[in-house]
């Protein structure tokens, strides 16, 4: 069971990551995994948005996920290796 404090801590963690690059993976059905990589754009009361580069043309798409999906592990969040390595170097 998810309680309000879990939801609040998830929201606070994602708010602290605004502007950071993350990789999200979710189940697309029929054994298909959807992966988005982008920058955490904004956090709202029930959802957060990620700005992802769609094409090499420079076009972006904004995808949104709920905090509940993260807490129930329907959506998995990872920090890409190249971003983690540059953060360790600083």
HELIX and SHEET records of a PDB file:
HELIX    1   1 UNK A    4  UNK A   16  1                                  13    
HELIX    2   2 UNK A   67  UNK A   71  1                                   5    
HELIX    3   3 UNK A   81  UNK A   89  1                                   9    
SHEET    1   A 5 UNK A  60  UNK A  66  0                                        
SHEET    2   A 5 UNK A  47  UNK A  53 -1                                        
SHEET    3   A 5 UNK A  32  UNK A  43 -1                                        
SHEET    4   A 5 UNK A  21  UNK A  29 -1                                        
SHEET    5   A 5 UNK A  75  UNK A  78 -1                                        
END                                                                             
